[in-house]
Amino acid sequence: MAPQKLSTAAPTPASPTAAPALPPDATSATPGAPPAGAASASAASASASSASASSASASSAVAGASSAGAGASSAVAGASSAGAAASAVPGAASVVAGAASVVAGAASVGATVPWARCRAVFGCSGRVVEPFRGCPAHLRPGERALFVGRLRPGGDLDLRGVTVPADLLSDVLDALTGPDRRPHLGRTRLDGAVLPSAAALRGACFEGDSSFDGAAFVGGASFYDARFFGNVSFRGARFGGNASFHQARFHRHAAFTETVFAGDALFGEASWLADADFTRAVFIGAAAFDRARFGRDAGMQAACFGGALSCRRVRVGRHARFDRARFRRGLWLGPLAAGERLVLTGVSAHGGVQVQASAGRIEADGLTVRGDADLRVRGADLDLTGAVCFGRLRVRAQQRPFCGIPESAGTAPDVRVLSVSGVSAPRLDLTDVDLSRCRFLGLQHPDDLHIRGRCAFATRPGPRALAGRARAVLSEDSGSEPPSRLAVLYRQLAHATADADGGPARDFRYRALELRRHSDPDQWRRWALHLLWITCGYGLRAGRTIAWIAVLAALVVGGATLAEHSHRHAAAHQHGTTAHRI
């Protein structure tokens, strides 16, 4: 089995800046509280204590399984009992199942690891330290002193498969600490390692590529203010307690794929200069990304959030992807600014959704919300195709810039809704949005649609184009859809736009009757509609009625004048004839 390699597609890291003095550790909370309705990171930590306790038992099982192979079976039994205790906590069962898989892998790791195994203790999977027989955890005191003495700041570190005691980790970090009081590590390999509780790597500078694939952190872990100048991978890692990456900096690609955070995951004020990948990650406790900066993509596809998620004042260079993610306690996202796309496709949220975002395009097709959903959007194309909401679904245009989110001058706040086809919600409110390209056909409950404010529709010049007014129409009204379906849709939207500015409801009623006049199968009804159209514009064109009244008045007056003139002419002729006879 070949060792896993880190991706090198990310851009070259920027030169490191001067390291500031280290503040106190930040494994307990992240500054900034989540939006209204969401618990803060520290508060959600208390609500997830039961999950953390259950995961801690599973993590201890992992630690036990990393030693002798004979003890692996008892560790599996311990993980199973932890799984029974964690079954009542949302998302904890998946963590325990993952821990059990790690345990099972630890029992047979001797046959699969791609490095030379420890020979000092039977069943140990740690990498041997040449020229000795044991791994760093099983060296004699003199051998350990030689191993630690060879370490220098900026040197490589290889602890793959090692169950690292707390004193060994402390000695290693002391040996790698430079004049700036930060540990400096070169190429770092901790794949499959088991790190002690409260592993303190805060302020560490990882100058080369780093790999923590499959590592198990028994308790909390602190990477507070850490610097990762190379690629870093935590694929399949397990954090049994709180994990703090507060103010950490990732200069190249960072992968947290399938990582499990049993406690709180704190990424507040962290910055990624390249991509950040959290695909299929599991967050049992709270997850905080307040004021985080992503240079390129932030990928959280198919991630599971068991606790509260806080993403306030987050900036993403290109794509923010949450497609197929699961939120067990609702989603409170934003203010967030994405350079290109915010993807919420296939998201499932329990307890409601609140999104405040600006992006080039927001894809929310297939969104499922078991509660109310409120989308406040600025300057984006919004696609809601097939969205399902069990409560009220509101879409509003944000006229002013979001607080704490800078934007370039001249940014248009217009929100263009592209489709509400297939949307199912007891009430759908659209306010101050552009609907000129929106597709309405297929809307599940059009009678519950309410359009308010200044909503723009597509227009078509009417016969009174010289008067400067065009009629509002739907984007589907291009001749490709059956007129009968469009007529029904126009009648429903006329009711929905009764409170909208600009009077589109009257245009929709008129267009519905126009379609019926041309497509109604009953000939007598078509003639009646023709008569209504000619005489009064279906009762919606007052000018046409006035014109007909004027024509009739002119005919009556003209007829009366002609009759009077004829009567006078006849009387004069008769008077002349009588006079001639006399």
PALUM-78947 format. One record per atom (N, C-alpha, C): x, y, z. Coordinates in steps of 0.2 Angstrom, whole numbers, plus 5000, padded with zeros to 4 digits. Example, Ala and Ser with C-alpha at 12.3 -4.5 7.8 and 13.67 -1.06 7.14 Angstrom:
506649725039/506249785039/506649845039/506449895035/506849955036/506450005039/
This chain:
500449945000/500050005000/500450065000/500450104995/500850164994/500650224999/501050265002/500850315007/500450365003/500050395007/499650455004/500050515003/499950544997/500250604995/499850664996/500150724998/499750784998/499650814991/499150854990/499050884984/499550944983/499850954977/500351004976/500051054971/499351054970/499051104965/498951174968/499051184974/498951244977/499551294975/499451354975/499951404973/500551404978/501051434976/501651434981/501551484987/501751454993/501551494999/501951564999/501551615002/501851675003/502451675008/502851725008/503451725013/503151735019/503351705025/503051715031/503251785034/502751805038/502851875041/503151865048/503351915051/503651915058/503051885062/503251845067/502851815071/502651855077/502051875079/501951915084/501951875091/501951905096/501951875103/501351825104/501451775106/500851725107/500451745112/499751755111/499251765116/499051705120/498651705125/498451645128/498051595123/498051535125/497751485121/496951495120/496651475115/495951495113/495551435112/495651375116/495251315114/494551315117/494351375121/493751365124/493151405120/493351465117/492851505114/493151545108/492751565104/492951615098/492551675099/492951735098/492551795099/492051805094/491451835096/490951845091/490351795092/489751815093/489251765094/488851755088/488551695087/488151685081/487551725080/487251735075/486651775074/486051755078/485551795078/484951775083/484751715081/484551675086/484251605086/484751555086/485451565085/485951515085/486351525092/486551465095/486951475101/487651495099/488051525103/488751535102/489151475102/489751485100/490251425100/490351395108/490351445112/490451415119/489851395122/489251425120/488651395123/488451325120/488551325114/488451255110/488951205113/489451225115/489951175118/489651135124/489251175128/488951145134/488351105132/487951125126/487451075124/487651015121/488351015119/488650955116/489050915120/489050925127/489450895132/489350825132/488750795131/488550725131/488950695125/488950725119/489250705114/489950695115/490250745118/490950755119/491150695124/490750685129/490950625134/490950565130/490450555126/490350485123/490950475118/491150535114/491750525110/492350515113/492450545119/493050535123/493150465125/492650425126/492650355128/492950325121/492650345116/492850315109/493550325108/493750395110/494450415108/494950375113/494750355119/495150315123/495250245121/494750225118/494750155114/495250155109/495250215105/495750215100/496450215102/496550255108/497250255111/497450185113/496950155116/497150085118/497350035113/496950045107/497050005102/497750015098/498050075099/498650085095/499250055098/499150025104/499749995107/499749915105/499749875110/499749805108/499149775104/499249735099/498749705096/498249665100/498549635105/498049595109/497549635113/497649695114/497249745117/496749775112/496749765106/496349795101/495649775102/495549705103/494849685104/494449715109/494849725115/494449755121/494349825119/494749865115/494649925113/494049935109/493949885104/493349885100/492749875104/492749835110/492149825114/492049895118/492549925120/492449995123/492150045118/492350045112/492050085107/491350075106/491150005106/490449985105/490050015111/490250005117/489850025123/489850105122/490350135120/490250215119/489750225114/489750185109/489250195104/488550195106/488450145111/487750135114/487550195118/488050225122/487950285126/487850345122/488150345116/488050405112/487550405107/487150355107/486550345101/486050395102/485950425108/485450475109/485650545107/486350555106/486550625104/486550625096/486250675093/486250685086/487050685083/487150645079/487850645075/488350605079/488250595086/488750555089/488850485087/488350455085/488450385082/488950375077/488950425072/489350425066/490050435069/490250475074/490850485076/491150415079/490650385084/490850325087/491050275082/490550265076/490750225071/491350235068/491550295067/492150315064/492750295068/492650305075/493150285080/493250205080/492750175079/492750095079/493150075073/493050115067/493450095061/494150105062/494350165066/495050175067/495350125071/494950095076/495150045081/495249985077/494849965073/494849905069/495549905064/495649965061/496249975057/496849975061/496849995068/497449995072/497649925073/497149875074/497249805076/497649775070/497549795064/497849755058/498349805055/498549865058/498949905055/499649885053/499849835057/500549805055/500649775048/500049755045/500149725039/500049775033/499849835035/499649885030/500049945030/500449965035/500750025036/501350025031/501450085027/502050085022/502650115025/502750095032/503450115035/503650065039/504350065041/504650015045/504350015052/504049965055/503749965061/504149955067/503949975073/504249965079/504349895080/504949875082/505149805084/505249795092/505149845095/505249845103/504649815106/504049825104/503449805107/503049775102/502849705103/502449675098/501749705097/501649715091/500949745089/500949815088/501549855090/501549925089/501649945082/501249995080/501250015073/501650075072/502050105077/502450165076/503050155072/503250205069/503850205064/504450195068/504850145066/505450135070/505950195069/506350205074/506950255074/507550225073/507850235067/508450205065/509050235069/509550205071/509650135071/509450095076/508950115080/508650085086/508050035084/507849995088/507349945087/506649975088/506550025092/505850045094/505650115090/505050125091/504750195089/504950245094/504850305093/504950355098/504650345105/504050315105/503750305111/504050245115/504450205112/504650145115/505450145115/505750195115/506450205116/506650205123/507250175124/507550185131/507750255132/507750275139/507950345140/508550375137/509050335136/509650355133/509550365125/509150315122/508950325115/508550385114/508050395118/507550445117/507950515117/508450515122/508850585122/509250595116/509550535113/509850545107/509350565101/508750535101/508250555096/508050625096/507950645102/507750715103/508250765102/508850745104/509450785103/509650795095/509450755091/509550765084/509050815081/508550835084/508050875081/508250945082/508150985076/508351055076/507751095073/507651155075/507151195072/507151195064/506551185062/506451175054/506651105052/506751065056/506950995054/506250955053/506350895049/505750855048/505650815054/504950795055/504750755060/504250705058/504450635060/504050585057/503850545063/503250545065/502950505071/502350465068/502350435063/501850405060/501650335064/501050335066/500850275069/501050265076/501350325079/501550325086/501050345091/500950305096/500550335102/500950375106/500950445105/501350495108/501150515115/501650495120/501450515127/501550595127/501250625132/501250695133/502050725134/502450685138/503050705139/503550705133/503450655129/503750655122/503550705118/502950725117/502750785113/503050845116/503050855122/503350915125/504050915123/504450865124/505150865123/505350875115/504950855111/505050865104/504850935102/504350965105/504151035103/504751085106/504951065112/505551105115/506151105110/506251045108/506851045103/506751075097/506151085094/506051115088/505851195089/505851215095/505751285096/506351335094/506151385090/506651435088/506751495092/507151535090/507251605094/506651645095/506151635091/505451675091/504951635096/505251585099/504851545104/504251505101/504351495094/503851455091/504151395088/503851335089/504051275086/504151275078/504651255075/504751265068/504851195066/504351165061/504451095059/504451095051/504851055049/504951045041/504351005039/504550955035/504050895033/503850865039/503150865040/502850835047/502450775045/502550725048/502150665046/501850635053/501250635054/500950605060/500350565058/500350535052/499850485050/499750435054/499150425057/498950365061/499250375068/499450435070/499750445077/499150455081/499250435088/498850455093/499150505098/498850565098/499150615102/498750625108/499150645113/498850645120/498350705121/497950695126/497450745128/497750815129/497450865126/497650935127/498350945123/498350915117/498950925113/499050995111/499551025113/499751095112/500251105107/499951125101/500351145095/500251215093/500051255098/499951325097/500551365095/500451405090/501051445087/501551405083/501451345082/501851305078/501951325071/502551325068/502651345061/502751285057/502351255053/502451195049/502751225042/503351225041/503651255035/503651205029/503551145030/503451095024/502751075024/502651025020/502050985020/501950945026/501250945028/501150915034/500550865033/500550805036/500050755036/499850725042/499250735044/498950705050/498350655048/498450625042/497950575040/497850525045/497150515047/497050455052/497250465059/497550525060/497750535067/497150545072/497250525078/496750525083/497050575089/496650625090/496750665096/496350645102/496650625107/496250595112/495750645116/496050705117/495650755120/495650815116/495750875119/495750935115/496350945111/496450985106/497051005103/497051075101/497551105102/497651175100/498151185095/497951215089/498351245084/498251315083/498151345089/498051425089/498651455086/498451505082/498951545079/499551505075/499351445073/499851405069/499951425062/500451415059/500651435052/500751375048/500451365043/500551305039/500751335032/501451325031/501651355024/501651305019/501551245020/501551195015/500851165014/500751115010/500051085010/499951045017/499351045019/499151005025/498550965024/498550905027/498050865027/497850835034/497250835035/496950805041/496450755039/496550725034/496050675031/495850615036/495250605038/495050555042/495350565049/495550615051/495750625058/495150635063/495250615069/494750615074/494950665080/494550715082/494750755088/494250735093/494450705099/494050685104/493750745108/494050805108/493850855112/493850925108/493850975111/493851045107/494451045103/494351075097/494951085092/494951155090/495551195092/495551265091/496051275085/495851305080/496251335074/496151405074/496051435079/495851505079/496551545077/496451595072/496951635070/497451595066/497351535064/497851495061/497851515053/498451505050/498551525043/498751475039/498451465034/498551405029/498751435022/499351425021/499651465015/499551425008/499451355009/499251315003/498651275005/498551225001/497951185001/497951145008/497351155011/497151125017/496551075017/496651015019/496150965018/495950935025/495250945026/494950915032/494450865030/494550825025/494050785022/493950725027/493350715028/493050655033/493350665040/493550725042/493750735049/493150735053/493250715059/492750715064/492950755070/492550805072/492650845078/492150835083/492350795088/491850775093/491650835098/492150885099/491950935103/491850995098/492051055101/491951115097/492551125092/492351145086/492851165081/492951235080/493451265082/493551345082/494051365076/493751395071/494151425066/494051495065/493951525071/493751605070/494451635068/494351685064/494851725061/495451685058/495351625056/495851585052/495851615045/496351605042/496451625035/496751575030/496451565025/496651515020/496851555013/497451545011/497651585005/497451544999/497351475000/497151434994/496551404996/496351334994/495751304995/495751275002/495151265005/495051235011/494451185010/494651115011/494151065009/493951025016/493251035017/492951005023/492450955020/492550925015/492050875012/491950815017/491350805018/491150745022/491350755029/491550815032/491750815039/491150815043/491250795049/490750785054/490950835060/490450885062/490550925067/489950915072/490150875078/489650855083/489450915087/490050955089/489951015093/489851075089/489951135092/489851195088/490451205083/490251235078/490851255073/490851325072/491351365073/491451435072/491951455067/491651495062/492151515057/492051595056/491951625062/491851695062/492451735059/492351785055/492851825052/493451785049/493251725046/493751685043/493851715035/494451695032/494551725026/494751665021/494451655016/494651595011/494851625005/495551615003/495751644997/495451624991/495251554990/494951534984/494351494986/494251434987/493651394988/493651374995/493051374998/492851345004/492351285003/492551225003/492151165001/491951135008/491251125009/491051095014/490451045012/490551015006/490150975003/489950905007/489350895008/489150835012/489350835019/489550895022/489750895029/489150885033/489250865039/488650855044/488850905050/488350945052/488450995058/487950975063/488150945068/487650925074/487550975078/487951025079/487851085083/487751145079/487851205083/487751265079/488351285075/488151315069/488651345065/488651415065/489251445066/489251525066/489751545060/489551575055/489951605050/489751675049/490051715053/489851795053/490451825050/490351875045/490851915042/491351875039/491151825035/491651775031/491751795024/492351795022/492451815015/492751755011/492451735005/492751685001/492951704994/493551694992/493751714986/493351694980/493151634980/492851604974/492151574976/492151514977/491551474978/491551454986/490951464989/490751434995/490251384994/490451314995/490051264994/489851225000/489151225001/488851185006/488351135003/488451114997/487951064994/487950994997/487350974998/487250915002/487450905009/487550965012/487750975019/487050965023/487150935029/486650925034/486750965040/486251005042/486251045048/485651025053/485850995059/485350965063/485051025068/485351075068/485151135073/485051195069/484851195062/484751255058/485451275055/485351325051/485851355047/485851435048/486351465051/486351535051/487051555048/486951575042/487551595038/487551665036/488151695038/488251765036/488251815041/488351875040/488551895033/489151865030/489051845024/489551805020/489651835013/490251845010/490351875004/490751815000/490451794994/490851744990/490951784983/491551774981/491751804974/491351784968/491151724968/490751694963/490151654965/490151604968/489551564970/489551544977/488851544979/488751514986/488251454984/488451394985/488051334983/487751304990/487051304989/486651274995/486251214992/486451184986/486151134983/486051074987/485451044988/485350984992/485450994999/485451055002/485551065009/484951045013/485051005019/484450995023/484651025030/484151065032/484251095038/483651085043/483751065049/483251065054/483251125059/482651155059/482651215064/482651285061/482651285054/482651355051/483351365047/483251415043/483851445039/483851515039/484351545040/484451615039/485151635036/485051665030/485651675026/485651745024/486251775025/486451845023/487051845019/486951845012/487551835008/487551885002/488151894999/488251924993/488651884989/488451874983/488851824978/488651844971/489051814966/488851824959/488251774958/488251714961/487651674960/487551634966/486951624968/486751574974/486351524971/486551464972/486151404970/485851364976/485251374977/484851344982/484351294980/484451264974/484051214971/484051144975/483451124977/483451064981/483551074989/483551134991/483551154998/482951125002/483151095007/482551075011/482651105018/482151135021/482151165027/481551145031/481651125037/481151105042/481051155047/480751215044/480651275048/480551335043/480651395046/480651455042/481351465038/481351495033/481951515029/481851585027/482451625028/482451695027/483151705023/483051725017/483651735013/483751815011/484251845014/484351915012/484951915008/484851935002/485351924997/485551994994/486152004992/486352064989/486752044982/486552074977/486852074970/487052004968/486551954968/486651894966/486051864961/486251814957/485751774954/485551714958/484851704960/484651654965/484251604961/484451544962/484051484959/483751444965/483051444965/482751404970/482351344968/482551324962/482151264959/482151204964/481551184965/481451124969/481551134976/481551194979/481651204986/481051184990/481151154996/480551135000/480651165007/480151195009/480151235016/479551215019/479551195025/479051175029/478751235033/479051295033/478751355036/478751405030/478851465032/478851525028/479551535024/479451545018/480051555014/480051625011/480551665014/480651735012/481251755008/481251795003/481851814999/481751884998/482251925001/482351995001/482952014998/482952074995/483552104992/483852154998/484452144999/484852185004/485052255000/484752305002/484952364998/485552395001/485752395007/486352425009/486952365010/487552385010/488052335011/488052305018/488252235018/488252205025/488752235029/488652235035/489052265040/489652215041/490252245040/490952205041/491152175035/490752185029/490952145023/491052205018/491752215016/491852265011/491752245004/491552295000/491352274993/491652334989/491752314982/491952364978/491452414976/491752474974/491252534973/490852514966/490252534966/489852524961/489452454961/489552414966/489152354966/488452364966/488152324961/487352334961/487052284966/486552314970/486252274975/485652224972/485552234965/484952194962/485052124963/484452094965/484452014966/483951994960/484251944956/483851914951/483651844953/483051834954/482751764955/482651734948/483051674947/483051644941/482451594940/482251554946/481751504946/481451494953/480851484953/480451464959/480051394957/480251364951/479951304949/480051254953/479451214955/479551164960/479551184967/479551244969/479651264976/478951244979/479051214985/478451194990/478551234996/478151274998/478151315004/477451335006/477251335012/476551365014/476451435013/477051475012/477051545010/477751565007/477651595002/478251614998/478251694997/478751725000/478751804999/479351824995/479251864990/479751894986/479751964987/480252004989/480252074990/480852104987/480652154983/481152194980/481652164976/481452114972/481952074968/481752074960/482152054956/482152064949/481851994947/481251994944/480951934941/480851924934/481251964930/481251974923/481451904920/481851864923/482051804920/481851744924/481351754929/481151704934/480651654930/480751594932/480251534929/479851524935/479151534933/478651514938/478251454937/478251424931/477851364930/478151304934/477751274937/477951214942/477951234949/477751294951/477751314958/477151274961/477351244967/476851204970/476251234973/476351294976/475751324979/475751404977/475551414970/475551484968/475051524972/474551504974/474051544978/474351574985/474951544987/475251564993/475851604991/475951624985/476451674983/476251744984/476751784987/476651854988/477251894986/477151944981/477651984978/477552054980/478052084983/477952144986/478552194984/478452254985/478952304984/479052314977/479652334975/479852354968/480152294965/479752254962/479952194958/479852204951/480452194947/480452204940/480252134936/479852144931/479652094927/479852104920/479852054916/479952064909/479452104906/479552144901/479052194898/479052174890/478452194888/478252194880/477952254878/478152284873/477852354871/477052334869/476652374871/475952374870/475752424864/475152424862/474852464857/474952534859/475052554865/475152624867/475852634869/476352604865/477052614866/477252694866/476852734862/477052804861/476952834868/476452804872/476352844878/476852824883/477352784882/477952764886/477852714891/477352674890/477152614895/477152554891/477552504894/477552434892/477252384897/476952334894/476552284898/477052234902/476952214908/477352164911/477052094909/477552054908/477451984905/477951944909/477851874908/478251824911/478751804906/479351774909/479851754905/479651694901/479151654904/478951594900/478451614894/478251674894/477751684888/478151704882/478451654879/478851664873/478551624867/477951584868/477651544863/477851474864/478251454868/478451384869/477951344874/477651374878/477251344883/476451354881/476051304883/475351304881/475051364884/474551394880/474251454882/473751444888/473451384888/473051374894/473451374901/474051344901/474451344907/474651414909/474851454904/475051524905/474451564907/473851554905/473251594907/473151584914/473151514916/473051504924/473651534928/474251534925/474851564929/474751634930/474551664924/474451744924/473951764929/473351724930/472851744935/473051734942/473551684943/473751674950/474251724952/474651744947/475151794948/474851864949/474251874946/473951934947/473651944954/473451894957/473351894964/473951904968/474551874966/475151874970/475451944970/475351984965/475652044964/475152104966/474652094969/474152144971/474452194975/474952184979/475252234983/475952254980/476152234974/476752254971/476752324968/477252364968/477352424965/477352424958/477052474954/477052474947/476452444943/476052414947/475452384944/475452334939/475952284941/475952224936/475352174936/474952184942/474352134943/473852154937/473752214935/473252234930/473552204923/474152204922/474452184916/474352104915/474452074921/474352004921/473651974920/473152014923/472451994922/472352004914/472552064911/472452074904/472752024900/473352004902/473651944897/473351884898/473051864904/472751804905/472051804901/471751854900/471151854896/471351854889/471851884887/472151884880/472251814878/472551774882/472751704880/472051664880/471651674884/470951644884/470551664877/470651724875/470251744869/470551714863/471151694863/471451654857/471451584858/471351554864/471451484865/470851444868/470351484870/469751454873/469351404868/469251344870/468951294865/468251314863/467851354867/467151374866/467151434862/466851424856/466851484851/466451534854/465851524857/465451584860/465851624865/466151584869/466551624874/467151664871/467451634866/467951674862/467651744859/467051734856/466651794853/466551844859/466251824865/466151864870/466751904873/467351864873/467951894875/468251944869/468051934863/468251984858/467852044859/467252034860/466752094861/467052134867/467252104873/467452134879/468152174877/468552134873/469152164871/469052224867/468652224862/468552284858/468252344862/467752324866/467352384869/467752414875/467952374879/468252404886/468952374888/469252334883/469852304885/469852254891/469252214892/469152174897/468952204904/468752274903/468652314909/469252334912/469852324909/470552344912/470852404908/470552424903/470852484899/470252534899/470352584904/469852634904/469852684898/470452694895/470552734890/470152704884/470052644883/469752614877/468952624878/468752624884/468052634886/467852704885/468252754887/468152824886/468152834878/468652804874/468652814867/467952794864/467752734866/467052714863/466552764865/466552784871/465952834873/466052894869/466652914868/466752974864/466452964857/466652904854/466452894847/465652884847/465352854852/464652854852/464352924853/464652964857/464353034858/464453074852/464953064848/465053094842/464553074837/464453004837/463952984832/463253014834/463053014840/462453034842/462353114841/462853154842/462853224841/462853234833/463253194830/463253204823/462553184819/462253134822/461653104820/461053164821/461153184827/460653234829/460653304825/461353324824/461453384820/461253364812/461353304810/461153294803/460353294803/460053264808/459353254808/459053324808/459353374812/459053434813/459153474806/459753464803/459853504797/459353474791/459253414791/458753384786/458053414788/457953414794/457253444796/457153514793/457653554795/457653624793/457653634785/458053594782/458053594774/457353574772/457053524775/456353504772/455853554774/455953594779/455453644781/455553704776/456153724775/456253774770/456053764763/456153704761/455953684755/455153684754/454853654760/454053664760/453853734760/454153774764/453953844764/454053884757/454553864753/454653894747/454153864742/453953804742/453453774738/452853814739/452653824745/451953854747/451953924744/452553964745/452554034743/452554034735/452753994732/452753994724/452053984722/451653934726/450953924723/450553984725/450654024730/450354084731/450454134726/
